[in-house]
Amino acid sequence: SQQDLKDYVQDYVQIWINYLRFARRSKGIVHMRGVFEQARRDKYITWDLYDAVGTTFHQFFVNAY
C-alpha cells in the first residue's frame, strides 16, 4: 500500500543518513561528501537527507573555527 511505501522510504533514507554519519566519523568529511553524492542520485531520497547533511556540515565547520 501507499503507507507501506512511505514507511520503507523513510527507513531507507535513515539508512543513508546513518551511513553518511559513519563515513564522516571513520574517513572524514571528504568521504562523506562522496557518499552524499551517491545518495543524491537515488530516486527515493527525501528532504530529510539534505537536512541531515546540512546540519552536519554546519556543525563541522562551526566547530572547526
Disulfide bonds with the S-S distance in Angstrom:
none
